[in-house]
Amino acid sequence: MTNSPVYDAAWVAAEEAKRAYMDANSLYKSEDEHASCGVGLVVSISGKPSRAVVQNGINALKAIWHRGAVDADGKTGDGAGIHVQIPVEFFYDQVRRTGHEPDTTKMIAVGQVFLPRTDFGAQERCRTIVETEVLRMGHRIYGWRHVPVETSVLGEKANATRPEIEQILIRCDQDIEEEQFERELYIIRRRIEKAAAAAQIGGLYLCSLSCRSIIYKGMMLAEEVAVFYPDLMDERFESAFAIYHQRYSTNTFPQWWLAQPFRMLAHNGEINTLKGNVNWMRSHEIRMASATFGDMADDIKPIIPAGASDSGALDAVFEVMVRSGRNAPFTKTMLVPEAWSKTTTDMPKAWADMYAYCNAVMEPWDGPAALAMTDGRWVCGGLDRNGLRPMRYVVTGDGLLIAGSEAGMVPVDEANVREKGALGPGQMIAVDMQEGKLYHDGVLKDKLALPSPLATGLKRWWS
């Protein structure tokens, strides 16, 4: 899974020739180009799952097809996907198909797994690794499910590299809270990844392993995601949020596993500080991991997996910080803060103290970047300090927040629009689905900054 110098050189040459022609023969100027991947979210402010949220996410993907590149075969894309809540009743039915009756008093988790498609021996070794780590943590496996796919929508190159796609259905057999179950599933996934690497098995990738949400993605065109995955068209597939992404690969070769969304976020832009951020993580991950994960700290290191794209690296750090007890808005504030050091005279002191603390703990992951992210409770949209990627939003009268790279990704009745806007540099908009409340930037940062980390001591925020 490495970059191809031949492919990259040919692609760069073609892009340069195209832009030179456009610069010379049209009103288009390449220096004014600010678009790249398409990213966005749809979330029910009440936190109530519905079919409409999933369908709006699918429609938005269809609307941003132009933000991704297409191979010469006309059907292979750079990667597209959608992240939604697990529709529990749908998966209870899948459990019954394995010959078990689901225990509705216990939490169910689903793993979306890419396996090596053409090596059946490797497939079986991968399943064994996955099952071993689930059982080792003390949970029960209902069984495996072959995910239905419609391969006719794939291009030749996408189909040639297509993985075997299966789901593992898991029952929580410990008396623990949902947050702890999510943390254990995270540890299980990291152990699986390390075991596969130690066994030198390529092609195993877990898109998601969660009791809250599931990710469907791949190298199909954006408008074909729900066609390739018929699950998404099932009327029982309901969710309170949908995070979607259309990739335009710039610094990594297109591959199935590099399609977004990742486990917690979808990202638009290139992280200019990536090398420094990765080096920072290598030097500090021992403390980051040991504080929360204790004896299991070694299971999750290195936090940033080898071969990750810049978005994948940011997602890996975002995930471990959430699993350590922070919510998504504060994690975004810590990782991708607004510009603050020269504007403290115009900023509430509590905000300045919060940013000073964040700066002492973490070097900013600087874009230009737009982000859509979730921790399972919060769903957020945000920009980095540069604000060079758009993030526009609409709040509807029927209680939806729609935010993303463009206006009009999800058609809405203008008579039903309660509010429209666009995020500025460093700003966020977020929904707490548990509380059923929408937070705009200022109110959200007031909530995060009070009480100030500097006033109450670092230990409360960084353990």
PyMOL commands that set and color helices and strands:
alter all, ss='L'
color gray80, all
select helices_A, chain A and resi 5-25+30-32+51-63+65-67+88-97+120-136+151-153+156-160+178-198+222-228+230-233+256-258+274-300+310-323+328-335+344-346+349-361+414-416+441-449+453-456+458-460
alter helices_A, ss='H'
color red, helices_A
select strands_A, chain A and resi 38-44+80-85+108-115+140-146+164-171+205-210+213-218+241-246+265-268+370-374+378-383+392-396+400-404+417-422+428-432+437-439
alter strands_A, ss='S'
color yellow, strands_A
deselect
rebuild
show_as cartoon
